[in-house]
Amino acid sequence: MTNCLYSEDAVVVDHPFITSRGAGTALAFAFAIVSTLKGSACAEQLQTDMVYSH
């Protein structure tokens, strides 16, 4: 591929795309989707409620 950037981050948000590395990053991927659609405060509250730390 040309003209692309490779990342080893667990989740990558490059609007309008959100992608992750695989099943092991499912929660981080879900929080990125929530953050994009509902805002970072909502995603942070959800993480707190679920006792999730990244």
Sequence and secondary structure as in RCSB ss.txt:
>XXXX:A:sequence
MTNCLYSEDAVVVDHPFITSRGAGTALAFAFAIVSTLKGSACAEQLQTDMVYSH
>XXXX:A:secstr
  S      SEEEETTEEEESSGGGHHHHHHHHHHHHH HHHHHHHHHHTT   
